[in-house]
């Protein structure tokens, strides 16, 4: 039995890849952040995953990323676990964010594989070693091939599990055969969370520990209770029916997305009565016409009754 298995502390379940509400001046909109957190906790979210791709962490200054962690930790007050995304193109920033997360009492950290420059296995190994040593918290490898040229082979992932504090992977890829092989390692020792919301149920059948995604911000109750809880309770038909509805609404929203999904998700939350602020440039808000059309179609399709 590997040593790291004895130190697992990351929770199973549905983690919201949290949006970061911003003001038009580019500051963090704290009231919007708190309203979003309350809504998600009340509807069954198992953990917050902050400062990641959905949280616009890659385009936030270092100090603002730290501010986000402090705001979330102070307001959460231990209600549910908080995992901080510390990923960066450079090791020094990731280490500073890891140290800060530990200082503020986070429950774990996660990092995308370094982007922009081509990475070798040696580069990647040393990067995660530095994060793990700085954080001294459970660490997730964030595998998103769309964000990095590095392909994470199964053999290398297995090797990485030998690094103290590394517990698993956020798998933002659609290869369920590969995902199952990750969970096959030492009878499920690797914590594995699916990063595609539309594939939560698929991944659970392959042994996933849960999911980490953007649309859990919006359809929190449906994903946490309707899909995850029903699956765990053996109510497979109910889980499948809810997953299909979730996917139907995701497909509608995606029709109106131009570029990233941040603005659309914030527009939907605003229509639900939760002011999630605006986006950070270079990301742009939705056009008024696209936003109106999206909201009208969602209303027609019963979305706002579904998320209640």
N, C-alpha and C positions, 0 to 999 in steps of 0.2 A: 504493500500500500504506500502510495507516495505521501510525502509530508504535507504537501499543499492541500490534500483532500481533507485533512483534519481541521483546516483553518477556514473552510467555506462559511461564509456568513451572508452572501448576497441572497436576497429573497427571490423566490419563484413568483410568477404572476405577470401582470400587465403593468409595464412602466411607461409613463408618458414621456415621450421625447419632447420636453416642454418648449413651447414657444416663449420668446422673450418679448414682452410688450415694450415698445419704445414711444417716446414723445416725438413730435415733429422736429424738436431740437436735437434729437439723437441721444437723449438720456433715457435711462430705464424708467418705465412708467410703473412705479411701485404699486399703486392702487389697482391697476389692471392685473399685475402679477398676482396680487393677493386674491383678487376675485376669481381668477382662473384656478389657483391652487385650491381654494375652498370648494369650488364646483367639482373639481376632480376628486378630491378626498371624499366628499359627500357621496360621490357616485362610484366609489369602490376602487380607486386607483391604488396599486400596491407599492409604487415607488415613483419618485421623480428622477428623471434623467435630464440634467440641465447643462446648457452651454454647448450642446452638440450641433449637428447640422441644422436640425429644425429650430434650434435656439439661436441661430445666426452667430454662434460662437467664433467661427472662423474669420468673421469680419469685425469682431469687437476688439478694442484695445485690451491689453493685458489687465489694466487696472479696472476696466469695466467688467471683465469676466470675473474678477475677484469680487467686485461689488455685487454681482448677480448671486454668487455663492453666499455671500453674507446676508443678502436680503432674503433668500430662500430659507437658509438655515434659521435665521432669527424669527421668521414668520411661521415656519413649519412647526417649530418647537417639539420636534421628535414625533410628530403624528404618524408619518410614514418615512421609510428610508429615503435618503437623497444620495444619488450617485452623480458625481461631477465629471463632465467631459473635459479633459485637459489637453486634448490633442493639438499639435502644432506642427508646422514644417521644421521647427528647430527644437532641439532637445532642451535647451535652457528654459524656454518658455513653458514647456510641458512640465519640467521639474518644479519651477516656481509655482505653477498652478496646483501641482500635486501636493507640495508642502503646505500650500495655503488651504487646500481641501482638508488635509489632515488636521491642521490647526483649528479649523472652524467646525470640526466634528462630523464631517461627511462620512457616509457608510461605505463608500467605495469610489473608485475612479475608473474612467474608461478613456481610451485614446484611439483615434483613427490612426492607421499606419501613415507615417510621414508622407506628405504629398509634394508635388512639383518635381523634385529630383528623383531619378531612378534609384530604387532601394535594392540592396543586396540582403541576403539573409543575415549577414554579420551586422549590417547597419541596423536592421530592424530589431535584432536580438539585443544589441547594446542600448538602443532607444528605450525598449520596454524594461530592461534591467534598471536603467536610471529612474524611470517613473516608479517602478515597484519599490526601489530602495528609498526614494524620496517620500512616497505616500505612506508606506507601511500599512496599507489598506488593501482590501480585495481589488484586483485589477481585471478589467475586461479588455480584450483586444477587440477593436472595432474594425471589422472586416467589411469594407465597402469598395469593391473593385472600381466603381465609377469615380471614386475619389483618389485613387492611387494606382500606379502602374504595377504595383507589386501583387503577385498572385500567391495567396497563402495556401501552400500545399498541406495536405493532412499530416504528412511526416513532420514538417516543420512546426505545425501547430502542436502536435504531440510533444515535440521537443521543448517548445515554449512553456508547456505546462510544468516543466521542471524548475522554472524560475519561481522563487518564493514570492507569494502573494498573487501570482497570476492564476485566476480561477476559471476563465472561460472566454467566450467570444460573443459579440453582437454580430450576427451574421446577416448582412444586408445583401443577400444574393438569393436566387430562386432555385438553386440546385438542391432539391430535396434528397437526392441520393447521397450527395456529399454531406448534407446536414445530418442524415441518419448515421453516417460513418463517424462523424464527430461525436455523436451521442453513444456510439458503440464502444468508444475508447474506455477501457477499464470499467465496463458496466455503468456508464453514464457519469463518470467522474467530472467530465468537462461541463461546466455550466454553459448552456447555449440558448441564446435568445434570438428569435427571428426579428429582422429589421423591416420586413414588409408587412404592413398591417393587414393587407388583403389575404395573406397567407398564414395568419395566426393559427387557424384550425388545422391546416395542412401540417404545420410545424409541430403542433401539439401531438398529432398522431405519430410523428417521427421522434417523439420523446423530448420536445423542447421544454425548457424550464419556464418559458414565457415569451413575451414579445416586448419590443421597445419601438414605439412608432409615433408618428406625427398625428394621425387621426384619432388616437386615444385622447388627445386634448379635447376633441370635439364630441366624439361618440363614446364617451367614457363608460357610461353604464352599460351600453350594448356590448362593448368589447370585454369589459371586466366581468359582468354578471351574465350577459347573454351568451357569450362565446366561452370564455375561460372557465367560469364557475360551472356552467352547464356541462362542459366537457369533463371537468374533474369529477362531477357528480354522476357521470355516466348518462347524462341526458343528451345523447348525440344528435338526435333529430332537432332538438331545440337549438343546440349549438350551431348546427349546419344552417338552419333557417336564418338565424341571426347573422351569421357570417355572410351569407348571400345578400342579405339586406345591407349590411355594412359595405360590401363590395359594390353594390348597386349605387349607393350614394357617393362612394369614392369616385366611381366612374363618371357620375354627373359632374362633380366638382372639377375633376381633371379636364373636362371639356373646356373649362374657362381659364385654366392655368396657362400662363405665358411665362416660361422660365421656371422659377422655383415655386413651391407650394405655400410659402410663408404668408403672402398677402391674402390668398384665398382662404386659408385656415382662419386668419384673423377676421376676415370679413364675415365668415360663417359664425364665428363666436359672437361678433358684434350683433348679428341678427338674432342670436339666441339670448341677447341681453347681457353679454359679458364683454366689456370693453378691453380688448387685448392690444390696444394701441396700434401703432403703425410699424413699418419695417425700417431696416437700416440700409442706406445706400451702399452699394449700387443697386440693391433690390428695390423695386418700385411697387407702390400700391396698385391695386387693381383699378382699371378704368371704371368710372361710374356706370357706364353702360354694361360692361361685363359683370360687374358686381350685381347690378339690378337683375340682369338676365339669369344669373346663377341662383340668386335667392328666390326668384319667381319660380324657376324650375324645381328647386328643392321643396318649396311650399306645395307645388302641384303634386309632387311625388310623396308627400306625407312625411318629409324628413323631420320637421320640427315637432311632430307628435311622437316620432320614433325616438328622439333623443331625450324626451322628458322622463 
